């Protein structure tokens, strides 16, 4: 038998399997598609917002043929208190697996249950979207679901501009927005978003009149370029706690504001990069964030590079989950009842403190700053901090043992004089600029004479560290009785001022 005949036979066999599989997969696709809709509805219902807003995803039509299905859905948003209902139509074409036609066109031969392409439809609710995006397809989406029920896809929002009809000076414009996702059957996984540029102009409201305080903000203009965001998350046994990692970056961010006296304030950030990491260690949550801005300019004055790295570790998860729930309750109370006052909010948060606050306090929480700093080519001004409480700490100044209430305590401050001089000179009155260097040196010497800092030719440092049960300031031991006395005086002074 000729090889060409064998090859032809294989192709025909695959074609028959593909046609039969397409019909069979079409049935599975419909089942899985409806399951995803039900899952989305369950996720929203779990937020507990039905008293103020209700969102339901409905399948209206599913016309199935051999290779494709035409699907019509709608998202119905109801506001019970306002008596308003908004309906968003969605029109989707499903391509059946195992080899969806739209993927074969791109020479993608990976077996897939179904692939989908769709657009948002036009009706009374969505007409404004078509108007300010000025596109016949303002929102497009595509996705594919594998046989393991993992779904990968993207949503594209067209570029547009929106202007407040009552205050035309207020407007926002943006470039195309692209959102990608790669998630499992429970919607856990990776998400990303890119936005090339967004600008916003906010002017005074006509209701402001001319009686505004001169220092009040009259107008604000902002522009952001090159935004990228990605995140991955996984649910946990706690309703409001998810683990995962994320990153955020922008090429530049500019903001200029003007008050009613005509004074302007400007801010420019370039090269922002930030990451976050939320993890679990048993029944405890760890949060880590790192961010850096390559260049920060305030009113034309270059401050240098900003760094902010922090950690919050060993936070009792039940208490953290209850705190997030309490915050949601506060937002919901304020949104549902405009007459909610500070006392109601305080009561909600106080209830959390009473029930859960000590669970965090008694389980060795840790706070780290490593570092928070401003730096340039001449040096840096930085703070490093590491504070961790012992198990079930007891802060009783009368009984002592203050140092034993910490497992870690360290504060490090580093100030390069040239960097401090540059920063202070930029913001000092003209008549004081020439004296900045002399003042820095004078204050450094005074602090060094009191053993508060270590003064060198180029920098000033401070190290307050708890080591082997002893608190040391720049290497010198500080008796615990002395610290207790200082704290006692501070508490008494605060009490007197409170009266």
C-alpha positions in Angstrom: 0.0 0.0 0.0 1.4 3.4 -1.0 2.3 5.8 1.8 0.1 8.5 0.2 -2.9 6.1 0.4 -2.1 5.5 4.1 -1.8 9.2 4.7 -5.1 9.9 3.0 -6.8 7.2 5.0 -5.5 8.7 8.3 -6.7 12.2 7.2 -10.2 10.8 6.3 -10.3 8.9 9.6 -9.4 12.0 11.5 -12.0 14.0 9.6 -14.7 11.5 10.5 -13.6 11.5 14.1 -13.4 15.3 14.1 -17.0 15.6 12.7 -18.4 13.1 15.2 -16.3 14.6 18.0 -17.5 18.0 17.1 -21.2 17.1 17.6 -20.4 15.2 20.8 -18.2 18.0 22.0 -21.0 20.4 21.1 -23.2 18.7 23.7 -20.4 18.8 26.3 -19.7 22.5 25.4 -23.3 23.4 26.1 -23.2 21.6 29.4 -19.9 23.2 30.4 -21.0 26.7 29.1 -24.1 26.6 31.3 -22.1 25.4 34.3 -19.8 28.4 33.9 -22.8 30.7 33.9 -24.1 29.1 37.1 -20.7 29.3 38.7 -20.5 33.0 37.9 -23.9 33.6 39.4 -22.9 31.7 42.6 -19.8 33.7 42.9 -21.7 37.0 42.8 -24.4 35.8 45.2 -21.7 34.8 47.7 -20.8 38.5 48.1 -24.0 39.1 49.9 -24.9 42.3 48.0 -28.4 41.3 46.9 -30.1 43.8 49.1 -28.6 46.7 47.2 -27.6 45.2 43.8 -28.3 41.9 42.2 -26.5 40.5 39.1 -27.7 37.5 37.2 -26.2 36.0 34.1 -28.9 34.4 31.9 -28.6 32.1 28.8 -31.4 33.1 26.4 -30.6 31.0 23.4 -28.3 28.1 22.5 -28.6 27.0 18.9 -26.3 24.1 18.3 -25.2 22.7 14.9 -22.3 20.4 13.9 -19.3 22.7 14.2 -20.6 25.8 15.9 -23.4 27.1 18.1 -24.9 30.5 18.3 -25.4 31.7 21.9 -27.4 34.7 23.1 -27.0 35.7 26.8 -27.8 38.7 28.9 -26.5 40.1 32.2 -29.3 41.6 34.2 -28.3 44.1 36.9 -31.1 45.1 39.4 -31.0 47.9 41.9 -33.9 47.0 44.3 -34.0 50.2 46.3 -33.9 52.4 43.2 -36.3 50.1 41.3 -34.0 50.1 38.3 -33.1 47.2 36.0 -30.3 47.2 33.4 -29.9 44.5 30.8 -26.6 43.9 28.9 -27.0 41.6 25.8 -24.1 39.3 24.8 -23.8 37.6 21.4 -21.4 34.6 21.2 -20.4 32.1 18.6 -19.1 28.8 20.0 -16.8 26.7 17.9 -17.0 23.0 18.9 -14.0 20.9 19.7 -12.0 18.8 19.6 -10.5 21.0 16.8 -12.5 24.3 16.7 -12.6 25.8 13.2 -11.5 29.3 14.4 -8.4 27.7 15.9 -7.6 25.5 12.9 -7.6 28.7 10.8 -4.6 29.8 12.9 -3.0 26.4 12.6 -3.7 25.6 16.3 -4.2 21.9 16.6 -4.5 21.6 20.3 -7.6 19.6 21.3 -10.2 21.9 22.9 -13.7 21.4 24.2 -14.9 24.7 22.6 -13.7 28.1 21.6 -15.8 31.2 21.8 -15.8 34.7 20.1 -18.4 37.3 21.0 -19.4 40.9 21.3 -21.6 43.0 23.5 -25.0 43.8 22.0 -26.7 47.2 21.6 -29.8 48.1 23.5 -31.1 51.0 25.7 -28.6 50.1 28.5 -25.5 49.7 26.3 -26.2 52.5 23.8 -24.0 55.0 25.8 -21.1 52.5 25.6 -21.4 52.5 21.8 -21.6 56.3 21.8 -18.6 57.3 23.9 -16.4 54.4 22.5 -17.5 55.3 19.0 -17.1 51.7 17.8 -19.6 49.2 16.4 -17.8 46.6 18.6 -16.9 48.4 21.9 -16.4 45.2 23.8 -15.1 42.0 22.2 -14.1 38.8 23.9 -12.7 35.4 23.0 -12.0 32.3 25.1 -11.3 28.6 24.8 -12.1 25.9 27.4 -10.0 22.7 27.5 -11.2 19.2 28.4 -9.8 19.8 31.9 -12.3 22.7 32.1 -9.5 25.3 32.2 -10.4 28.5 30.3 -8.0 30.9 28.6 -9.0 34.1 26.8 -9.1 37.9 26.6 -11.5 40.8 26.6 -10.9 43.9 24.6 -12.4 47.3 25.4 -12.1 49.9 22.6 -10.5 53.2 23.0 -12.8 56.0 23.9 -13.6 59.3 25.6 -16.3 60.2 28.1 -17.4 63.7 29.0 -19.8 64.7 31.8 -22.8 66.3 30.0 -23.5 68.5 33.0 -19.8 69.6 33.4 -18.1 69.3 30.0 -14.8 70.3 31.5 -14.7 66.9 33.2 -13.7 64.2 30.8 -11.6 61.0 30.6 -10.1 59.3 27.6 -8.3 56.0 27.2 -6.6 53.8 24.7 -7.6 50.2 24.0 -7.8 48.1 27.2 -6.8 44.4 26.9 -7.6 42.0 29.7 -6.4 38.4 29.6 -7.1 35.4 31.8 -6.0 31.8 32.2 -8.1 30.1 34.9 -9.2 26.7 36.1 -12.7 25.4 36.4 -13.2 27.4 39.7 -11.9 30.7 38.2 -8.6 30.6 40.1 -5.6 31.3 38.0 -3.9 34.2 36.2 -5.2 37.6 35.0 -3.5 40.5 33.2 -4.4 43.9 31.9 -2.6 46.4 29.7 -3.5 50.0 29.0 -1.2 52.2 26.9 -2.6 55.6 28.0 -5.4 57.2 30.0 -5.9 60.9 30.7 -8.4 62.7 32.9 -9.4 66.4 33.2 -11.5 67.4 36.2 -12.6 71.0 36.5 -14.7 72.9 39.0 -18.4 72.0 39.4 -20.9 74.7 38.5 -22.2 74.3 42.1 -18.8 75.4 43.5 -19.4 79.1 42.7 -16.8 81.7 43.5 -17.0 81.4 47.3 -14.5 78.5 47.5 -11.6 78.6 49.9 -8.6 79.9 48.0 -6.6 76.8 48.9 -9.3 74.3 47.7 -8.5 72.4 44.5 -10.1 73.9 41.5 -8.9 71.5 38.7 -6.8 68.4 38.3 -5.2 66.9 35.1 -3.7 63.5 35.1 -2.0 61.3 32.4 -0.7 57.8 32.8 1.2 55.8 30.2 2.2 52.2 29.8 0.2 50.5 32.5 0.6 46.7 33.0 -1.1 44.6 35.6 -1.0 40.9 36.2 -2.1 38.7 39.1 -2.6 35.1 40.0 -4.8 34.0 42.9 -6.2 30.9 44.5 -9.1 30.6 46.9 -8.7 29.4 50.5 -11.1 28.0 53.1 -11.6 31.6 54.2 -14.2 33.5 52.1 -12.3 36.8 51.8 -8.7 35.5 51.7 -7.0 34.6 48.5 -3.3 33.6 48.0 -1.3 34.7 45.0 1.1 37.0 43.4 0.8 40.2 41.4 2.7 42.9 39.7 2.0 46.4 38.5 4.0 48.9 36.5 3.6 52.2 34.6 6.0 54.0 32.3 4.9 57.4 33.7 2.3 59.2 35.7 1.7 62.9 35.7 -0.7 65.0 37.7 -1.1 68.8 37.9 -3.6 70.5 40.2 -4.5 74.2 40.6 -6.3 75.8 43.5 -8.7 78.8 43.4 -5.8 81.2 44.1 -4.1 80.0 40.9 -1.3 78.1 42.6 -0.3 74.9 40.8 1.2 71.7 42.2 2.7 69.1 39.9 3.9 65.5 40.4 5.7 63.3 37.9 6.5 59.6 38.5 8.6 57.5 36.0 9.3 53.8 36.0 7.0 52.5 38.7 7.3 48.8 39.4 5.5 47.0 42.2 4.9 43.4 43.3 2.8 41.8 45.9 2.7 38.3 47.4 0.0 36.9 49.7 0.7 33.5 51.2 -0.5 31.1 53.9 1.6 29.4 56.6 -0.9 27.1 58.3 -3.6 29.4 59.7 -1.6 32.5 59.3 -1.4 35.1 56.5 1.8 36.7 55.2 1.7 39.8 53.0 4.7 41.1 51.1 4.9 44.1 48.8 7.8 45.8 47.0 7.6 49.0 45.0 10.1 51.4 43.4 9.8 54.6 41.4 12.8 55.4 39.3 12.2 59.1 39.3 9.9 61.2 41.4 9.6 65.0 40.7 7.5 67.3 42.8 6.9 70.8 41.5 9.9 70.5 39.2 12.2 69.3 42.0 13.8 65.9 41.5 13.7 63.9 44.7 15.3 60.7 43.2 14.3 57.1 43.4 11.6 56.0 45.9 11.6 52.5 47.4 8.9 51.1 49.6 9.3 47.4 50.6 7.2 46.1 53.5 6.0 42.8 55.0 3.2 42.0 57.4 3.6 38.4 58.6 2.0 35.8 60.8 -1.5 37.4 60.9 -4.2 35.1 62.3 -6.3 34.2 59.2 -9.7 34.0 61.0 -9.2 37.5 62.3 -8.0 38.8 59.0 -11.0 37.3 57.2 -13.3 38.9 59.8 -11.6 42.3 59.3 -12.2 42.2 55.5 -15.8 41.2 56.1 -16.2 44.1 58.6 -14.8 46.5 56.0 -17.3 45.2 53.4 -20.1 45.6 56.0 -19.1 49.2 56.5 -19.1 50.0 52.8 -22.4 48.2 52.4 -23.9 50.2 55.3 -22.8 53.5 53.9 -24.0 52.7 50.4 -27.4 51.4 51.5 -28.1 54.2 54.0 -26.8 57.7 53.4 -27.7 58.6 56.9 -25.2 56.1 58.4 -22.9 58.1 60.7 -19.4 57.7 62.1 -20.9 56.0 65.2 -22.3 53.1 63.2 -19.0 52.6 61.4 -17.1 52.8 64.7 -19.4 50.3 66.2 -18.8 47.8 63.4 -15.1 48.1 63.6 -15.1 48.1 67.4 -17.0 44.9 67.4 -14.2 43.4 65.2 -11.5 44.6 67.6 -13.3 43.1 70.6 -13.9 39.7 68.9 -10.8 39.3 66.8 -8.2 42.0 67.6 -6.4 40.1 70.3 -6.2 37.0 68.1 -3.8 39.0 65.9 -2.0 40.7 68.8 -1.4 37.4 70.7 -0.1 35.3 67.8 3.3 36.9 67.1 2.5 39.4 64.3 5.5 40.9 62.5 5.9 44.2 60.7 8.9 44.8 58.4 10.0 47.8 56.4 13.1 46.8 54.3 13.5 49.6 53.4 11.5 52.8 52.9 14.0 55.1 51.2 14.8 58.0 48.9 18.0 57.7 47.0 20.0 59.4 44.3 23.5 59.2 42.8 25.0 60.7 46.0 23.4 58.3 48.5 20.1 57.7 50.4 17.8 58.5 53.3 16.4 55.2 54.5 14.5 53.4 57.3 14.6 49.7 58.0 12.2 48.3 60.6 11.6 44.8 62.0 9.2 44.4 64.9 7.7 41.0 66.0 5.7 40.4 69.1 6.2 37.4 71.4 3.3 34.9 72.0 0.6 36.4 74.2 2.6 39.6 75.1 1.9 41.5 78.4 2.8 45.2 78.3 2.7 46.0 82.0 5.1 48.8 82.9 4.8 48.1 86.6 5.8 44.4 86.3 8.7 45.0 83.8 9.9 42.3 81.4 9.2 44.8 78.5 12.0 43.4 76.3 10.6 39.8 76.6 7.4 40.9 74.8 9.3 41.0 71.5 11.0 38.3 69.5 12.4 40.9 67.1 12.9 44.6 67.5 15.3 46.5 65.2 15.2 50.1 63.8 18.0 51.2 61.4 18.1 54.8 60.0 20.7 55.8 57.4 21.1 59.4 56.2 23.7 60.4 53.6 24.3 64.0 54.2 24.7 64.9 50.5 21.3 63.4 49.7 19.6 65.1 52.6 21.2 68.4 51.7 20.0 68.2 48.1 16.4 67.4 49.1 16.2 70.1 51.8 17.9 72.7 49.6 15.2 72.3 46.9 12.4 73.0 49.3 14.0 75.6 51.6 13.4 79.4 51.2 16.0 81.1 49.1 17.5 82.9 52.0 18.1 79.6 53.9 19.6 77.5 51.1 23.2 78.5 51.8 22.8 77.4 55.4 21.4 73.9 54.8 24.7 72.1 54.9 25.8 73.9 58.1 22.5 73.1 59.8 22.7 69.4 58.9 26.2 69.1 60.3 25.2 71.0 63.5 22.2 68.8 64.2 24.2 65.7 63.5 26.9 66.7 66.0 24.3 67.5 68.6 22.5 64.2 68.2 25.9 62.4 68.3 26.9 64.2 71.5 23.8 62.7 73.1 24.6 59.2 71.8 21.5 59.2 69.7 23.2 58.7 66.3 26.6 57.9 64.9 28.0 60.9 63.0 30.5 60.3 60.2 31.9 62.5 57.5 29.4 61.4 54.9 26.5 60.0 56.8 24.5 59.7 60.0 23.2 56.4 61.2 21.1 55.1 64.0 20.7 51.4 65.1 18.2 50.5 67.8 18.4 46.7 68.2 17.1 44.1 70.6 19.8 41.4 71.0 19.8 38.5 73.5 17.4 40.3 75.8 19.3 43.6 75.7 18.2 46.7 73.8 21.2 48.5 72.3 21.3 52.0 70.8 24.3 52.2 68.4 25.9 49.3 70.4 25.3 50.8 73.8 23.0 48.9 76.2 19.9 50.8 77.4 18.7 49.5 80.8 15.1 48.3 80.7 14.2 50.5 83.7 15.2 53.6 81.7 13.0 52.7 78.8 10.0 52.0 81.1 10.5 55.3 82.8 10.5 57.2 79.5 7.3 55.3 78.3 5.6 56.0 81.6 6.3 59.7 81.3 5.0 59.7 77.7 1.8 58.0 78.8 1.2 60.4 81.6 1.9 63.4 79.3 -0.6 62.1 76.8 -3.2 61.5 79.5 -2.8 65.1 80.8 -3.1 66.5 77.3 -6.3 64.4 76.8 -7.9 66.2 79.7 
